[in-house]
Amino acid sequence: MPLTFLRPGETGTIRRVSGADDTRRFLANLGFVDGSEVSVISELSGNLIVNIKDSRVAINKEMAKHVMLR
């Protein structure tokens, strides 16, 4: 299931990151790598603020669709 399906307060584990090489590299630099735990802090129009690796990151809906959870 994609990251966009999580609601505020929910947590998931990243299974894989899809997309073009530059998209995957961008997300990996933000901490979105296989096995990482991510929790949603807030959501507005599909855009998310998440907590990943002890950091808060804002991610738009299109990027969040590339992050698949277990």
PyMOL commands that set and color helices and strands:
alter all, ss='L'
color gray80, all
select helices_A, chain A and resi 3-5+21-30+61-64
alter helices_A, ss='H'
color red, helices_A
select strands_A, chain A and resi 11-17+37-44+47-52+55-59+67-69
alter strands_A, ss='S'
color yellow, strands_A
deselect
rebuild
show_as cartoon
